[in-house]
């Protein structure tokens, strides 16, 4: 009897152990597999990244924090480019570094990125969402909407832009997609606005080796002007990281989750200013840095930081060669065949929180499309003349005056 009972307990223990193992969540991760052409596109995206960063940094107030999401901007303008034509399309493709790829290759690449990136690491949350909102009395070519729905998984909605709730509807979508980190992107909708193309990106992940909160302490942080401020510094003596250096900077890479994502920190050498390093940075130098990273295991001490940033990118993108898209000469006849459209604004908002546990980041890019000239309401409220004509020859068939439209004879 005792043997039978012992055997029963052993079987129950094995079943429980097996069941527990099955129920325990497992880390899942994979690498992003890109074709040779797609790898070229990724490198082109990095080229755009540093071109944009230089433009934004050069125009920003000295000493101010800034953050942009080149992925968000690229996707939003990738969707927008599908509605452009002629010189406008050429300029967008050049500025965004799309020029060495067909439109189909660009769309296919972002389709793959949008689908694949969020699935790479179970310990990281990455969410990418796109939407197109257009005025409900504005005729949009179905082919434009279908291209962006199929390649960018864009949500498409017609709205009454004159309604006071329209901006709330769009902002609510933005708030949801960024987990509340960027609650709004639209302040008001002008009477001339006909469309918004919006991308949202949200990222959250724990460090591979989190910092010990009990070791966070105040310490001096030296500003560019030589003054000191007290900041909260995180400390770890067990952080797996990689690093490299050149004559201008030291570069460190801190891994997240399952080593799929990471944060790279670039620290200017003593005597060098950060703006000097940024000015001399391009995709080739970045590639050299990344290929030179080697494993290190020193203690790590970095400040916690958390901030939001907002930038209208019109001047930035115009400086990269896209000015035509913002002018009255813009050609967006693949959105509406009648044309008369331009980009009124490219708004970009970002959020970042780096702490002992990990990092939370979000970005939203909104591309606003308006008429090239103000569309005034037509109001015929005084006596008027009319004519009915054959347009090809100009032959007038009927003409007259209306002094009182209520009279029937």
KARANOR-V819527 format. One record per helix or strand of 3 or more residues. SS is the DSSP state (h for helix, s for strand). FROM is the first residue (numbers start at 1). TO is the last residue. If there is no record, write none. Layout:
((SS	FROM	TO) (SS	FROM	TO))
//
This chain:
((h	2	23) (h	36	59) (h	70	81) (h	86	95) (h	103	119) (s	124	135) (h	142	152) (s	155	159) (h	166	177) (s	193	207) (h	213	215) (s	217	222) (s	228	236) (s	241	245) (s	249	256) (s	262	268) (h	274	279) (h	283	291) (s	294	296) (s	300	303) (s	305	312) (h	314	326) (s	341	354) (s	358	371) (s	384	389) (s	396	402))
//
